[in-house]
Each structure stands twice: as structure tokens, then as C-alpha cells.
């Protein structure tokens, strides 16, 4: 009886391991895609210095708009 119970338990563990392995393989492609998307996003980000310069430029543009439009 002990050997049979052990074999059943081992079969159940094998099934669980196979399901876990399949789930991990399925997620691996999603993780790889997310990592690639993150690298692309970081590469396209502007630096803090560029962001500050853009904000200053926008502030100046907003200030001179009434002068440009004659208002």
C-alpha cells in the first residue's frame, strides 16, 4: 500500500510541475515583451534638462502670446 500511495503522490506532483512549467513558459514571452517595451520607452524619454527647457520655452511662449496676437 505504501508504494502505491507514493506512486500516486509522485504522479500528482509530476502533474503539478508540468502545469507550473507550462504556465511559466506562457508568461516568459509576456515578460520578454514587457522588458522590450520598457527599454523602448526609456530610450525615447527626454532628459530632465530637456523637460525643464521645454517648460521654460512654453512659459515664454504663453507670456508673449498676447503681444503676438495684439491683445
mmCIF file as Biopython writes it, N, C-alpha, C and O atoms, coordinates in Angstrom:
data_model
#
loop_
_atom_site.group_PDB
_atom_site.id
_atom_site.type_symbol
_atom_site.label_atom_id
_atom_site.label_alt_id
_atom_site.label_comp_id
_atom_site.label_asym_id
_atom_site.label_entity_id
_atom_site.label_seq_id
_atom_site.pdbx_PDB_ins_code
_atom_site.Cartn_x
_atom_site.Cartn_y
_atom_site.Cartn_z
_atom_site.occupancy
_atom_site.B_iso_or_equiv
_atom_site.auth_seq_id
_atom_site.auth_asym_id
_atom_site.pdbx_PDB_model_num
ATOM 1   N N  . UNK A ? 1  ? 0.816  -1.188 0.000   1.0 0.0 1  A 1 
ATOM 2   C CA . UNK A ? 1  ? 0.000  0.000  0.000   1.0 0.0 1  A 1 
ATOM 3   C C  . UNK A ? 1  ? 0.862  1.255  0.000   1.0 0.0 1  A 1 
ATOM 4   O O  . UNK A ? 1  ? 0.510  2.235  -0.656  1.0 0.0 1  A 1 
ATOM 5   N N  . UNK A ? 2  ? 1.973  1.251  0.713   1.0 0.0 2  A 1 
ATOM 6   C CA . UNK A ? 2  ? 2.841  2.415  0.789   1.0 0.0 2  A 1 
ATOM 7   C C  . UNK A ? 2  ? 3.423  2.788  -0.551  1.0 0.0 2  A 1 
ATOM 8   O O  . UNK A ? 2  ? 3.488  3.968  -0.897  1.0 0.0 2  A 1 
ATOM 9   N N  . UNK A ? 3  ? 3.852  1.786  -1.318  1.0 0.0 3  A 1 
ATOM 10  C CA . UNK A ? 3  ? 4.440  2.057  -2.628  1.0 0.0 3  A 1 
ATOM 11  C C  . UNK A ? 3  ? 3.401  2.628  -3.581  1.0 0.0 3  A 1 
ATOM 12  O O  . UNK A ? 3  ? 3.698  3.533  -4.361  1.0 0.0 3  A 1 
ATOM 13  N N  . UNK A ? 4  ? 2.203  2.110  -3.522  1.0 0.0 4  A 1 
ATOM 14  C CA . UNK A ? 4  ? 1.135  2.595  -4.399  1.0 0.0 4  A 1 
ATOM 15  C C  . UNK A ? 4  ? 0.777  4.037  -4.052  1.0 0.0 4  A 1 
ATOM 16  O O  . UNK A ? 4  ? 0.584  4.865  -4.942  1.0 0.0 4  A 1 
ATOM 17  N N  . UNK A ? 5  ? 0.689  4.333  -2.761  1.0 0.0 5  A 1 
ATOM 18  C CA . UNK A ? 5  ? 0.378  5.699  -2.335  1.0 0.0 5  A 1 
ATOM 19  C C  . UNK A ? 5  ? 1.489  6.655  -2.745  1.0 0.0 5  A 1 
ATOM 20  O O  . UNK A ? 5  ? 1.232  7.790  -3.144  1.0 0.0 5  A 1 
ATOM 21  N N  . UNK A ? 6  ? 2.710  6.187  -2.642  1.0 0.0 6  A 1 
ATOM 22  C CA . UNK A ? 6  ? 3.849  7.006  -3.044  1.0 0.0 6  A 1 
ATOM 23  C C  . UNK A ? 6  ? 3.813  7.287  -4.541  1.0 0.0 6  A 1 
ATOM 24  O O  . UNK A ? 6  ? 4.098  8.402  -4.978  1.0 0.0 6  A 1 
ATOM 25  N N  . UNK A ? 7  ? 3.464  6.276  -5.320  1.0 0.0 7  A 1 
ATOM 26  C CA . UNK A ? 7  ? 3.385  6.443  -6.773  1.0 0.0 7  A 1 
ATOM 27  C C  . UNK A ? 7  ? 2.283  7.431  -7.141  1.0 0.0 7  A 1 
ATOM 28  O O  . UNK A ? 7  ? 2.458  8.248  -8.045  1.0 0.0 7  A 1 
ATOM 29  N N  . UNK A ? 8  ? 1.156  7.362  -6.450  1.0 0.0 8  A 1 
ATOM 30  C CA . UNK A ? 8  ? 0.055  8.293  -6.717  1.0 0.0 8  A 1 
ATOM 31  C C  . UNK A ? 8  ? 0.476  9.717  -6.364  1.0 0.0 8  A 1 
ATOM 32  O O  . UNK A ? 8  ? 0.216  10.655 -7.117  1.0 0.0 8  A 1 
ATOM 33  N N  . UNK A ? 9  ? 1.123  9.868  -5.218  1.0 0.0 9  A 1 
ATOM 34  C CA . UNK A ? 9  ? 1.584  11.189 -4.799  1.0 0.0 9  A 1 
ATOM 35  C C  . UNK A ? 9  ? 2.598  11.746 -5.788  1.0 0.0 9  A 1 
ATOM 36  O O  . UNK A ? 9  ? 2.573  12.932 -6.117  1.0 0.0 9  A 1 
ATOM 37  N N  . UNK A ? 10 ? 3.494  10.875 -6.259  1.0 0.0 10 A 1 
ATOM 38  C CA . UNK A ? 10 ? 4.506  11.311 -7.227  1.0 0.0 10 A 1 
ATOM 39  C C  . UNK A ? 10 ? 3.855  11.731 -8.539  1.0 0.0 10 A 1 
ATOM 40  O O  . UNK A ? 10 ? 4.264  12.721 -9.146  1.0 0.0 10 A 1 
ATOM 41  N N  . UNK A ? 11 ? 2.852  10.990 -8.976  1.0 0.0 11 A 1 
ATOM 42  C CA . UNK A ? 11 ? 2.145  11.335 -10.214 1.0 0.0 11 A 1 
ATOM 43  C C  . UNK A ? 11 ? 1.449  12.688 -10.068 1.0 0.0 11 A 1 
ATOM 44  O O  . UNK A ? 11 ? 1.442  13.489 -11.002 1.0 0.0 11 A 1 
ATOM 45  N N  . UNK A ? 12 ? 0.868  12.939 -8.903  1.0 0.0 12 A 1 
ATOM 46  C CA . UNK A ? 12 ? 0.209  14.227 -8.669  1.0 0.0 12 A 1 
ATOM 47  C C  . UNK A ? 12 ? 1.220  15.366 -8.697  1.0 0.0 12 A 1 
ATOM 48  O O  . UNK A ? 12 ? 0.958  16.424 -9.270  1.0 0.0 12 A 1 
ATOM 49  N N  . UNK A ? 13 ? 2.374  15.144 -8.077  1.0 0.0 13 A 1 
ATOM 50  C CA . UNK A ? 13 ? 3.423  16.173 -8.094  1.0 0.0 13 A 1 
ATOM 51  C C  . UNK A ? 13 ? 3.935  16.415 -9.507  1.0 0.0 13 A 1 
ATOM 52  O O  . UNK A ? 13 ? 4.172  17.556 -9.904  1.0 0.0 13 A 1 
ATOM 53  N N  . UNK A ? 14 ? 4.104  15.330 -10.264 1.0 0.0 14 A 1 
ATOM 54  C CA . UNK A ? 14 ? 4.557  15.476 -11.650 1.0 0.0 14 A 1 
ATOM 55  C C  . UNK A ? 14 ? 3.566  16.314 -12.457 1.0 0.0 14 A 1 
ATOM 56  O O  . UNK A ? 14 ? 3.963  17.168 -13.250 1.0 0.0 14 A 1 
ATOM 57  N N  . UNK A ? 15 ? 2.284  16.064 -12.249 1.0 0.0 15 A 1 
ATOM 58  C CA . UNK A ? 15 ? 1.257  16.829 -12.956 1.0 0.0 15 A 1 
ATOM 59  C C  . UNK A ? 15 ? 1.318  18.303 -12.569 1.0 0.0 15 A 1 
ATOM 60  O O  . UNK A ? 15 ? 1.231  19.183 -13.425 1.0 0.0 15 A 1 
ATOM 61  N N  . UNK A ? 16 ? 1.467  18.562 -11.278 1.0 0.0 16 A 1 
ATOM 62  C CA . UNK A ? 16 ? 1.565  19.952 -10.821 1.0 0.0 16 A 1 
ATOM 63  C C  . UNK A ? 16 ? 2.792  20.638 -11.402 1.0 0.0 16 A 1 
ATOM 64  O O  . UNK A ? 16 ? 2.730  21.803 -11.797 1.0 0.0 16 A 1 
ATOM 65  N N  . UNK A ? 17 ? 3.902  19.921 -11.453 1.0 0.0 17 A 1 
ATOM 66  C CA . UNK A ? 17 ? 5.126  20.505 -12.011 1.0 0.0 17 A 1 
ATOM 67  C C  . UNK A ? 17 ? 4.970  20.791 -13.500 1.0 0.0 17 A 1 
ATOM 68  O O  . UNK A ? 17 ? 5.439  21.819 -13.988 1.0 0.0 17 A 1 
ATOM 69  N N  . UNK A ? 18 ? 4.318  19.891 -14.218 1.0 0.0 18 A 1 
ATOM 70  C CA . UNK A ? 18 ? 4.097  20.114 -15.648 1.0 0.0 18 A 1 
ATOM 71  C C  . UNK A ? 18 ? 3.205  21.334 -15.876 1.0 0.0 18 A 1 
ATOM 72  O O  . UNK A ? 18 ? 3.456  22.131 -16.780 1.0 0.0 18 A 1 
ATOM 73  N N  . UNK A ? 19 ? 2.168  21.477 -15.057 1.0 0.0 19 A 1 
ATOM 74  C CA . UNK A ? 19 ? 1.289  22.649 -15.185 1.0 0.0 19 A 1 
ATOM 75  C C  . UNK A ? 19 ? 2.034  23.939 -14.861 1.0 0.0 19 A 1 
ATOM 76  O O  . UNK A ? 19 ? 1.858  24.953 -15.535 1.0 0.0 19 A 1 
ATOM 77  N N  . UNK A ? 20 ? 2.859  23.893 -13.833 1.0 0.0 20 A 1 
ATOM 78  C CA . UNK A ? 20 ? 3.646  25.066 -13.462 1.0 0.0 20 A 1 
ATOM 79  C C  . UNK A ? 20 ? 4.623  25.434 -14.571 1.0 0.0 20 A 1 
ATOM 80  O O  . UNK A ? 20 ? 4.770  26.608 -14.913 1.0 0.0 20 A 1 
ATOM 81  N N  . UNK A ? 21 ? 5.289  24.430 -15.129 1.0 0.0 21 A 1 
ATOM 82  C CA . UNK A ? 21 ? 6.241  24.686 -16.213 1.0 0.0 21 A 1 
ATOM 83  C C  . UNK A ? 21 ? 5.533  25.297 -17.419 1.0 0.0 21 A 1 
ATOM 84  O O  . UNK A ? 21 ? 6.055  26.221 -18.042 1.0 0.0 21 A 1 
ATOM 85  N N  . UNK A ? 22 ? 4.353  24.790 -17.750 1.0 0.0 22 A 1 
ATOM 86  C CA . UNK A ? 22 ? 3.594  25.333 -18.881 1.0 0.0 22 A 1 
ATOM 87  C C  . UNK A ? 22 ? 3.195  26.784 -18.618 1.0 0.0 22 A 1 
ATOM 88  O O  . UNK A ? 22 ? 3.271  27.626 -19.513 1.0 0.0 22 A 1 
ATOM 89  N N  . UNK A ? 23 ? 2.773  27.069 -17.395 1.0 0.0 23 A 1 
ATOM 90  C CA . UNK A ? 23 ? 2.388  28.443 -17.053 1.0 0.0 23 A 1 
ATOM 91  C C  . UNK A ? 23 ? 3.585  29.379 -17.140 1.0 0.0 23 A 1 
ATOM 92  O O  . UNK A ? 23 ? 3.464  30.503 -17.627 1.0 0.0 23 A 1 
ATOM 93  N N  . UNK A ? 24 ? 4.735  28.921 -16.671 1.0 0.0 24 A 1 
ATOM 94  C CA . UNK A ? 24 ? 5.939  29.756 -16.726 1.0 0.0 24 A 1 
ATOM 95  C C  . UNK A ? 24 ? 6.373  30.011 -18.159 1.0 0.0 24 A 1 
ATOM 96  O O  . UNK A ? 24 ? 6.775  31.123 -18.500 1.0 0.0 24 A 1 
ATOM 97  N N  . UNK A ? 25 ? 6.293  28.989 -18.999 1.0 0.0 25 A 1 
ATOM 98  C CA . UNK A ? 25 ? 6.655  29.175 -20.405 1.0 0.0 25 A 1 
ATOM 99  C C  . UNK A ? 25 ? 5.711  30.170 -21.082 1.0 0.0 25 A 1 
ATOM 100 O O  . UNK A ? 25 ? 6.134  30.968 -21.918 1.0 0.0 25 A 1 
ATOM 101 N N  . UNK A ? 26 ? 4.444  30.116 -20.717 1.0 0.0 26 A 1 
ATOM 102 C CA . UNK A ? 26 ? 3.478  31.053 -21.292 1.0 0.0 26 A 1 
ATOM 103 C C  . UNK A ? 26 ? 3.784  32.483 -20.864 1.0 0.0 26 A 1 
ATOM 104 O O  . UNK A ? 26 ? 3.657  33.411 -21.663 1.0 0.0 26 A 1 
ATOM 105 N N  . UNK A ? 27 ? 4.180  32.663 -19.623 1.0 0.0 27 A 1 
ATOM 106 C CA . UNK A ? 27 ? 4.458  34.005 -19.104 1.0 0.0 27 A 1 
ATOM 107 C C  . UNK A ? 27 ? 5.799  34.547 -19.594 1.0 0.0 27 A 1 
ATOM 108 O O  . UNK A ? 27 ? 5.985  35.762 -19.649 1.0 0.0 27 A 1 
ATOM 109 N N  . UNK A ? 28 ? 6.719  33.682 -19.944 1.0 0.0 28 A 1 
ATOM 110 C CA . UNK A ? 28 ? 8.053  34.131 -20.350 1.0 0.0 28 A 1 
ATOM 111 C C  . UNK A ? 28 ? 7.984  35.081 -21.539 1.0 0.0 28 A 1 
ATOM 112 O O  . UNK A ? 28 ? 8.696  36.084 -21.570 1.0 0.0 28 A 1 
ATOM 113 N N  . UNK A ? 29 ? 7.141  34.780 -22.509 1.0 0.0 29 A 1 
ATOM 114 C CA . UNK A ? 29 ? 7.044  35.660 -23.679 1.0 0.0 29 A 1 
ATOM 115 C C  . UNK A ? 29 ? 6.466  37.022 -23.297 1.0 0.0 29 A 1 
ATOM 116 O O  . UNK A ? 29 ? 6.868  38.050 -23.840 1.0 0.0 29 A 1 
ATOM 117 N N  . UNK A ? 30 ? 5.519  37.020 -22.358 1.0 0.0 30 A 1 
ATOM 118 C CA . UNK A ? 30 ? 4.947  38.293 -21.905 1.0 0.0 30 A 1 
ATOM 119 C C  . UNK A ? 30 ? 5.995  39.124 -21.162 1.0 0.0 30 A 1 
ATOM 120 O O  . UNK A ? 30 ? 6.073  40.340 -21.336 1.0 0.0 30 A 1 
ATOM 121 N N  . UNK A ? 31 ? 6.785  38.466 -20.346 1.0 0.0 31 A 1 
ATOM 122 C CA . UNK A ? 31 ? 7.826  39.176 -19.593 1.0 0.0 31 A 1 
ATOM 123 C C  . UNK A ? 31 ? 8.866  39.741 -20.554 1.0 0.0 31 A 1 
ATOM 124 O O  . UNK A ? 31 ? 9.309  40.878 -20.392 1.0 0.0 31 A 1 
ATOM 125 N N  . UNK A ? 32 ? 9.256  38.954 -21.549 1.0 0.0 32 A 1 
ATOM 126 C CA . UNK A ? 32 ? 10.233 39.427 -22.531 1.0 0.0 32 A 1 
ATOM 127 C C  . UNK A ? 32 ? 9.682  40.620 -23.311 1.0 0.0 32 A 1 
ATOM 128 O O  . UNK A ? 32 ? 10.406 41.582 -23.568 1.0 0.0 32 A 1 
ATOM 129 N N  . UNK A ? 33 ? 8.411  40.559 -23.684 1.0 0.0 33 A 1 
ATOM 130 C CA . UNK A ? 33 ? 7.798  41.678 -24.405 1.0 0.0 33 A 1 
ATOM 131 C C  . UNK A ? 33 ? 7.741  42.928 -23.534 1.0 0.0 33 A 1 
ATOM 132 O O  . UNK A ? 33 ? 7.989  44.035 -24.011 1.0 0.0 33 A 1 
ATOM 133 N N  . UNK A ? 34 ? 7.416  42.751 -22.270 1.0 0.0 34 A 1 
ATOM 134 C CA . UNK A ? 34 ? 7.363  43.899 -21.355 1.0 0.0 34 A 1 
ATOM 135 C C  . UNK A ? 34 ? 8.743  44.518 -21.169 1.0 0.0 34 A 1 
ATOM 136 O O  . UNK A ? 34 ? 8.879  45.740 -21.117 1.0 0.0 34 A 1 
ATOM 137 N N  . UNK A ? 35 ? 9.758  43.676 -21.070 1.0 0.0 35 A 1 
ATOM 138 C CA . UNK A ? 35 ? 11.121 44.194 -20.920 1.0 0.0 35 A 1 
ATOM 139 C C  . UNK A ? 35 ? 11.528 44.983 -22.161 1.0 0.0 35 A 1 
ATOM 140 O O  . UNK A ? 35 ? 12.145 46.042 -22.049 1.0 0.0 35 A 1 
ATOM 141 N N  . UNK A ? 36 ? 11.189 44.478 -23.328 1.0 0.0 36 A 1 
ATOM 142 C CA . UNK A ? 36 ? 11.494 45.193 -24.563 1.0 0.0 36 A 1 
ATOM 143 C C  . UNK A ? 36 ? 10.754 46.514 -24.655 1.0 0.0 36 A 1 
ATOM 144 O O  . UNK A ? 36 ? 11.321 47.517 -25.090 1.0 0.0 36 A 1 
ATOM 145 N N  . UNK A ? 37 ? 9.491  46.522 -24.247 1.0 0.0 37 A 1 
ATOM 146 C CA . UNK A ? 37 ? 8.710  47.762 -24.263 1.0 0.0 37 A 1 
ATOM 147 C C  . UNK A ? 37 ? 9.291  48.782 -23.288 1.0 0.0 37 A 1 
ATOM 148 O O  . UNK A ? 37 ? 9.325  49.978 -23.576 1.0 0.0 37 A 1 
ATOM 149 N N  . UNK A ? 38 ? 9.742  48.304 -22.143 1.0 0.0 38 A 1 
ATOM 150 C CA . UNK A ? 38 ? 10.341 49.212 -21.154 1.0 0.0 38 A 1 
ATOM 151 C C  . UNK A ? 38 ? 11.606 49.852 -21.723 1.0 0.0 38 A 1 
ATOM 152 O O  . UNK A ? 38 ? 11.813 51.057 -21.579 1.0 0.0 38 A 1 
ATOM 153 N N  . UNK A ? 39 ? 12.447 49.051 -22.366 1.0 0.0 39 A 1 
ATOM 154 C CA . UNK A ? 39 ? 13.683 49.591 -22.947 1.0 0.0 39 A 1 
ATOM 155 C C  . UNK A ? 39 ? 13.370 50.616 -24.028 1.0 0.0 39 A 1 
ATOM 156 O O  . UNK A ? 39 ? 14.044 51.641 -24.123 1.0 0.0 39 A 1 
ATOM 157 N N  . UNK A ? 40 ? 12.361 50.350 -24.838 1.0 0.0 40 A 1 
ATOM 158 C CA . UNK A ? 40 ? 11.975 51.306 -25.881 1.0 0.0 40 A 1 
ATOM 159 C C  . UNK A ? 40 ? 11.458 52.601 -25.271 1.0 0.0 40 A 1 
ATOM 160 O O  . UNK A ? 40 ? 11.778 53.691 -25.743 1.0 0.0 40 A 1 
ATOM 161 N N  . UNK A ? 41 ? 10.658 52.473 -24.222 1.0 0.0 41 A 1 
ATOM 162 C CA . UNK A ? 41 ? 10.103 53.667 -23.575 1.0 0.0 41 A 1 
ATOM 163 C C  . UNK A ? 41 ? 11.201 54.510 -22.950 1.0 0.0 41 A 1 
ATOM 164 O O  . UNK A ? 41 ? 11.196 55.734 -23.081 1.0 0.0 41 A 1 
ATOM 165 N N  . UNK A ? 42 ? 12.133 53.871 -22.279 1.0 0.0 42 A 1 
ATOM 166 C CA . UNK A ? 42 ? 13.226 54.607 -21.638 1.0 0.0 42 A 1 
ATOM 167 C C  . UNK A ? 42 ? 14.076 55.308 -22.690 1.0 0.0 42 A 1 
ATOM 168 O O  . UNK A ? 42 ? 14.508 56.443 -22.490 1.0 0.0 42 A 1 
ATOM 169 N N  . UNK A ? 43 ? 14.313 54.635 -23.807 1.0 0.0 43 A 1 
ATOM 170 C CA . UNK A ? 43 ? 15.143 55.218 -24.860 1.0 0.0 43 A 1 
ATOM 171 C C  . UNK A ? 43 ? 14.500 56.465 -25.462 1.0 0.0 43 A 1 
ATOM 172 O O  . UNK A ? 43 ? 15.204 57.364 -25.922 1.0 0.0 43 A 1 
ATOM 173 N N  . UNK A ? 44 ? 13.171 56.525 -25.464 1.0 0.0 44 A 1 
ATOM 174 C CA . UNK A ? 44 ? 12.501 57.669 -26.083 1.0 0.0 44 A 1 
ATOM 175 C C  . UNK A ? 44 ? 12.198 58.796 -25.100 1.0 0.0 44 A 1 
ATOM 176 O O  . UNK A ? 44 ? 11.676 59.836 -25.501 1.0 0.0 44 A 1 
ATOM 177 N N  . UNK A ? 45 ? 12.514 58.610 -23.834 1.0 0.0 45 A 1 
ATOM 178 C CA . UNK A ? 45 ? 12.240 59.655 -22.839 1.0 0.0 45 A 1 
ATOM 179 C C  . UNK A ? 45 ? 13.205 60.821 -22.999 1.0 0.0 45 A 1 
ATOM 180 O O  . UNK A ? 45 ? 14.360 60.645 -23.388 1.0 0.0 45 A 1 
ATOM 181 N N  . UNK A ? 46 ? 12.707 62.019 -22.692 1.0 0.0 46 A 1 
ATOM 182 C CA . UNK A ? 46 ? 13.583 63.186 -22.696 1.0 0.0 46 A 1 
ATOM 183 C C  . UNK A ? 46 ? 14.274 63.284 -21.344 1.0 0.0 46 A 1 
ATOM 184 O O  . UNK A ? 46 ? 13.789 62.765 -20.339 1.0 0.0 46 A 1 
ATOM 185 N N  . UNK A ? 47 ? 15.403 63.953 -21.341 1.0 0.0 47 A 1 
ATOM 186 C CA . UNK A ? 47 ? 16.136 64.119 -20.085 1.0 0.0 47 A 1 
ATOM 187 C C  . UNK A ? 47 ? 15.460 65.192 -19.238 1.0 0.0 47 A 1 
ATOM 188 O O  . UNK A ? 47 ? 14.620 65.943 -19.732 1.0 0.0 47 A 1 
ATOM 189 N N  . UNK A ? 48 ? 15.825 65.258 -17.982 1.0 0.0 48 A 1 
ATOM 190 C CA . UNK A ? 48 ? 15.273 66.284 -17.089 1.0 0.0 48 A 1 
ATOM 191 C C  . UNK A ? 48 ? 15.630 67.671 -17.599 1.0 0.0 48 A 1 
ATOM 192 O O  . UNK A ? 48 ? 14.812 68.588 -17.522 1.0 0.0 48 A 1 
ATOM 193 N N  . UNK A ? 49 ? 16.839 67.835 -18.118 1.0 0.0 49 A 1 
ATOM 194 C CA . UNK A ? 49 ? 17.259 69.133 -18.637 1.0 0.0 49 A 1 
ATOM 195 C C  . UNK A ? 49 ? 16.400 69.546 -19.837 1.0 0.0 49 A 1 
ATOM 196 O O  . UNK A ? 49 ? 16.010 70.707 -19.956 1.0 0.0 49 A 1 
ATOM 197 N N  . UNK A ? 50 ? 16.112 68.595 -20.719 1.0 0.0 50 A 1 
ATOM 198 C CA . UNK A ? 50 ? 15.262 68.904 -21.867 1.0 0.0 50 A 1 
ATOM 199 C C  . UNK A ? 50 ? 13.845 69.264 -21.423 1.0 0.0 50 A 1 
ATOM 200 O O  . UNK A ? 50 ? 13.228 70.170 -21.984 1.0 0.0 50 A 1 
ATOM 201 N N  . UNK A ? 51 ? 13.335 68.566 -20.426 1.0 0.0 51 A 1 
ATOM 202 C CA . UNK A ? 51 ? 11.989 68.850 -19.926 1.0 0.0 51 A 1 
ATOM 203 C C  . UNK A ? 51 ? 11.916 70.251 -19.330 1.0 0.0 51 A 1 
ATOM 204 O O  . UNK A ? 51 ? 10.953 70.979 -19.572 1.0 0.0 51 A 1 
ATOM 205 N N  . UNK A ? 52 ? 12.924 70.633 -18.555 1.0 0.0 52 A 1 
ATOM 206 C CA . UNK A ? 52 ? 12.952 71.971 -17.955 1.0 0.0 52 A 1 
ATOM 207 C C  . UNK A ? 52 ? 13.029 73.029 -19.053 1.0 0.0 52 A 1 
ATOM 208 O O  . UNK A ? 52 ? 12.332 74.043 -18.996 1.0 0.0 52 A 1 
ATOM 209 N N  . UNK A ? 53 ? 13.877 72.791 -20.049 1.0 0.0 53 A 1 
ATOM 210 C CA . UNK A ? 53 ? 13.996 73.748 -21.153 1.0 0.0 53 A 1 
ATOM 211 C C  . UNK A ? 53 ? 12.673 73.876 -21.902 1.0 0.0 53 A 1 
ATOM 212 O O  . UNK A ? 53 ? 12.283 74.979 -22.285 1.0 0.0 53 A 1 
ATOM 213 N N  . UNK A ? 54 ? 11.987 72.767 -22.110 1.0 0.0 54 A 1 
ATOM 214 C CA . UNK A ? 54 ? 10.687 72.817 -22.787 1.0 0.0 54 A 1 
ATOM 215 C C  . UNK A ? 54 ? 9.670  73.597 -21.972 1.0 0.0 54 A 1 
ATOM 216 O O  . UNK A ? 54 ? 8.884  74.364 -22.528 1.0 0.0 54 A 1 
ATOM 217 N N  . UNK A ? 55 ? 9.678  73.406 -20.650 1.0 0.0 55 A 1 
ATOM 218 C CA . UNK A ? 55 ? 8.739  74.134 -19.788 1.0 0.0 55 A 1 
ATOM 219 C C  . UNK A ? 55 ? 9.014  75.636 -19.817 1.0 0.0 55 A 1 
ATOM 220 O O  . UNK A ? 55 ? 8.088  76.447 -19.855 1.0 0.0 55 A 1 
ATOM 221 N N  . UNK A ? 56 ? 10.289 75.992 -19.800 1.0 0.0 56 A 1 
ATOM 222 C CA . UNK A ? 56 ? 10.643 77.420 -19.859 1.0 0.0 56 A 1 
ATOM 223 C C  . UNK A ? 56 ? 10.217 78.024 -21.187 1.0 0.0 56 A 1 
ATOM 224 O O  . UNK A ? 56 ? 9.672  79.126 -21.233 1.0 0.0 56 A 1 
ATOM 225 N N  . UNK A ? 57 ? 10.469 77.295 -22.262 1.0 0.0 57 A 1 
ATOM 226 C CA . UNK A ? 57 ? 10.091 77.771 -23.589 1.0 0.0 57 A 1 
ATOM 227 C C  . UNK A ? 57 ? 8.579  77.952 -23.681 1.0 0.0 57 A 1 
ATOM 228 O O  . UNK A ? 57 ? 8.101  78.943 -24.234 1.0 0.0 57 A 1 
ATOM 229 N N  . UNK A ? 58 ? 7.832  76.999 -23.144 1.0 0.0 58 A 1 
ATOM 230 C CA . UNK A ? 58 ? 6.366  77.105 -23.154 1.0 0.0 58 A 1 
ATOM 231 C C  . UNK A ? 58 ? 5.895  78.296 -22.325 1.0 0.0 58 A 1 
ATOM 232 O O  . UNK A ? 58 ? 4.966  78.999 -22.723 1.0 0.0 58 A 1 
ATOM 233 N N  . UNK A ? 59 ? 6.526  78.528 -21.180 1.0 0.0 59 A 1 
ATOM 234 C CA . UNK A ? 59 ? 6.144  79.664 -20.329 1.0 0.0 59 A 1 
ATOM 235 C C  . UNK A ? 59 ? 6.379  80.983 -21.057 1.0 0.0 59 A 1 
ATOM 236 O O  . UNK A ? 59 ? 5.541  81.883 -20.999 1.0 0.0 59 A 1 
ATOM 237 N N  . UNK A ? 60 ? 7.510  81.099 -21.738 1.0 0.0 60 A 1 
ATOM 238 C CA . UNK A ? 60 ? 7.800  82.316 -22.505 1.0 0.0 60 A 1 
ATOM 239 C C  . UNK A ? 60 ? 6.783  82.474 -23.625 1.0 0.0 60 A 1 
ATOM 240 O O  . UNK A ? 60 ? 6.277  83.571 -23.860 1.0 0.0 60 A 1 
ATOM 241 N N  . UNK A ? 61 ? 6.483  81.383 -24.315 1.0 0.0 61 A 1 
ATOM 242 C CA . UNK A ? 61 ? 5.510  81.441 -25.406 1.0 0.0 61 A 1 
ATOM 243 C C  . UNK A ? 61 ? 4.149  81.896 -24.894 1.0 0.0 61 A 1 
ATOM 244 O O  . UNK A ? 61 ? 3.474  82.689 -25.551 1.0 0.0 61 A 1 
ATOM 245 N N  . UNK A ? 62 ? 3.741  81.404 -23.735 1.0 0.0 62 A 1 
ATOM 246 C CA . UNK A ? 62 ? 2.454  81.810 -23.160 1.0 0.0 62 A 1 
ATOM 247 C C  . UNK A ? 62 ? 2.459  83.290 -22.778 1.0 0.0 62 A 1 
ATOM 248 O O  . UNK A ? 62 ? 1.444  83.972 -22.916 1.0 0.0 62 A 1 
ATOM 249 N N  . UNK A ? 63 ? 3.591  83.780 -22.302 1.0 0.0 63 A 1 
ATOM 250 C CA . UNK A ? 63 ? 3.685  85.192 -21.905 1.0 0.0 63 A 1 
ATOM 251 C C  . UNK A ? 63 ? 3.624  86.127 -23.106 1.0 0.0 63 A 1 
ATOM 252 O O  . UNK A ? 63 ? 3.016  87.194 -23.028 1.0 0.0 63 A 1 
ATOM 253 N N  . UNK A ? 64 ? 4.246  85.738 -24.212 1.0 0.0 64 A 1 
ATOM 254 C CA . UNK A ? 64 ? 4.278  86.648 -25.362 1.0 0.0 64 A 1 
ATOM 255 C C  . UNK A ? 64 ? 3.085  86.469 -26.294 1.0 0.0 64 A 1 
ATOM 256 O O  . UNK A ? 64 ? 2.922  87.256 -27.227 1.0 0.0 64 A 1 
ATOM 257 N N  . UNK A ? 65 ? 2.256  85.470 -26.071 1.0 0.0 65 A 1 
ATOM 258 C CA . UNK A ? 65 ? 1.083  85.279 -26.929 1.0 0.0 65 A 1 
ATOM 259 C C  . UNK A ? 65 ? 0.227  86.534 -27.050 1.0 0.0 65 A 1 
ATOM 260 O O  . UNK A ? 65 ? -0.135 86.897 -28.169 1.0 0.0 65 A 1 
ATOM 261 N N  . UNK A ? 66 ? -0.115 87.217 -25.958 1.0 0.0 66 A 1 
ATOM 262 C CA . UNK A ? 66 ? -0.935 88.433 -26.112 1.0 0.0 66 A 1 
ATOM 263 C C  . UNK A ? 66 ? -0.249 89.488 -26.978 1.0 0.0 66 A 1 
ATOM 264 O O  . UNK A ? 66 ? -0.919 90.200 -27.726 1.0 0.0 66 A 1 
ATOM 265 N N  . UNK A ? 67 ? 1.075  89.596 -26.885 1.0 0.0 67 A 1 
ATOM 266 C CA . UNK A ? 67 ? 1.793  90.576 -27.707 1.0 0.0 67 A 1 
ATOM 267 C C  . UNK A ? 67 ? 1.745  90.189 -29.178 1.0 0.0 67 A 1 
ATOM 268 O O  . UNK A ? 67 ? 1.571  91.040 -30.050 1.0 0.0 67 A 1 
ATOM 269 N N  . UNK A ? 68 ? 1.900  88.901 -29.441 1.0 0.0 68 A 1 
ATOM 270 C CA . UNK A ? 68 ? 1.898  88.424 -30.824 1.0 0.0 68 A 1 
ATOM 271 C C  . UNK A ? 68 ? 0.517  88.592 -31.449 1.0 0.0 68 A 1 
ATOM 272 O O  . UNK A ? 68 ? 0.400  88.982 -32.611 1.0 0.0 68 A 1 
ATOM 273 N N  . UNK A ? 69 ? -0.512 88.302 -30.688 1.0 0.0 69 A 1 
ATOM 274 C CA . UNK A ? 69 ? -1.876 88.369 -31.202 1.0 0.0 69 A 1 
ATOM 275 C C  . UNK A ? 69 ? -2.498 89.755 -31.050 1.0 0.0 69 A 1 
ATOM 276 O O  . UNK A ? 69 ? -3.627 89.974 -31.488 1.0 0.0 69 A 1 
ATOM 277 N N  . UNK A ? 70 ? -1.785 90.679 -30.443 1.0 0.0 70 A 1 
ATOM 278 C CA . UNK A ? 70 ? -2.284 92.041 -30.314 1.0 0.0 70 A 1 
ATOM 279 C C  . UNK A ? 70 ? -3.413 92.191 -29.319 1.0 0.0 70 A 1 
ATOM 280 O O  . UNK A ? 70 ? -4.307 93.014 -29.517 1.0 0.0 70 A 1 
ATOM 281 N N  . UNK A ? 71 ? -3.391 91.431 -28.282 1.0 0.0 71 A 1 
ATOM 282 C CA . UNK A ? 71 ? -4.471 91.520 -27.280 1.0 0.0 71 A 1 
ATOM 283 C C  . UNK A ? 71 ? -3.980 92.135 -26.018 1.0 0.0 71 A 1 
ATOM 284 O O  . UNK A ? 71 ? -4.746 92.289 -25.067 1.0 0.0 71 A 1 
#
